[in-house]
Amino acid sequence: MQTENSPDTAENEQTDSELGRHLLTARGFHWIYGTSGDPYALTLRAESDDPTLLARRIRESDAPLWQSATGAWVTGRHGVALQALSDPRLGLRHADLPGPQRHVFSDAWSNPQLCHIVPLDRAFLHASGVDHARWERSAAPVLSGAALEGRRKHAEGVHQETADRAGDAFDLMADYSRPVAVEAAAALLGVPGALRDRFAQGCLAAGVALDAALCPQPLAVTRRLNEAVEDLRALIGDLVEARRTDPGDDLLGTVLRADSAAASPARDALAVGVLTAVVGVEFTAGLINNTLESLLARPVQWALLGDDPQRAAGAVEETLRFAPPVRLESRIAAEDLTLGGQDVPAGAQVVVHVGAANRDPEAFLAPDHFDLERPVGQGHLSLSGPHTALFGAFARLQAETAVRTLRERHPRLTQADGVLRRMRSPVLGGVLRFPLTTSA
């Protein structure tokens, strides 16, 4: 499947020396800008600073939209964030770069490009808004509505089996959240059993993609990410090729059959499949982790869930607001525009801190209070990006099932130690370790 499994323009390969220098230079700029106290630079630096405190500082800046020392225009205000995320003039790529978004440092010390640290066109993360909208329409018959609801029984079985294997102590991320998310994604895509381990390894290595786009990862991690994306493209590309003659009713077959304006339905199916592995899995696992962390830190809320399992939906929805799995949304201005009272030139980066906007007291009552009974429909922005919107209903279903299953199977579930999160994870707050015990 050479034509569909390759990009329109191949990205240039960089040597370890070139890529390493690029990553170190970007990392250096984040450190330099952070020394001035710039809260967005410190957020990107993603070291020991409290991310919640930095989010508050971003939101409470004097201007609703302000320019960071990194060059990005940043907002944590709900009103401006909503405008930015719904403005079609703000896209995921530079309009003057029709090919892959390389963003190498041609003149690093005088003009650093910090809007996209590594090129992720191969993972379809920087596709146009038109493409993303078409993919969402094509995937909707499987990723929303009755078809997705029809997968609930399968999800319940997978979650129950996984919870019952947990034993007296387990790691939520390694032993539960990621395995159920991978299994759900593999079932969506129709990945054969013989390829499940390969698929799972690819999802694990590619899970840093959203972080890597804004925050330089170590060279070895970046290499593994790129290799994983290529392997996932090959694996999913073969599945798409098989669906050409036998489409089936899985996600890939559904996108292939979609009546859309796609010049290449097979490339659309490849894109949706790769995004499922690269974004869908990590987004889903993160939502499960964040929901359980929020509930277990509040025994009264955990007890309320036991009284009424239907409150699981409210717990997941409140987690999307209170602790979103994707904290930052980055955009590029396609033309000169005015946003939040500021003139933003074409080509400038605009960053929405979703976590900060979701706790804006102008939009939410008692925003720093987690309440699983908070009325829904109050306008959190956690599903306002093209990637999060695509997998929002899917992630909700898996997270709700996880919460109900773990509360039922392990009512005395408690944290055995603190949650350990990855360094250099400003977007996802990725979990490395989340130890739990099943008996108090």
Disulfide bonds with the S-S distance in Angstrom:
none
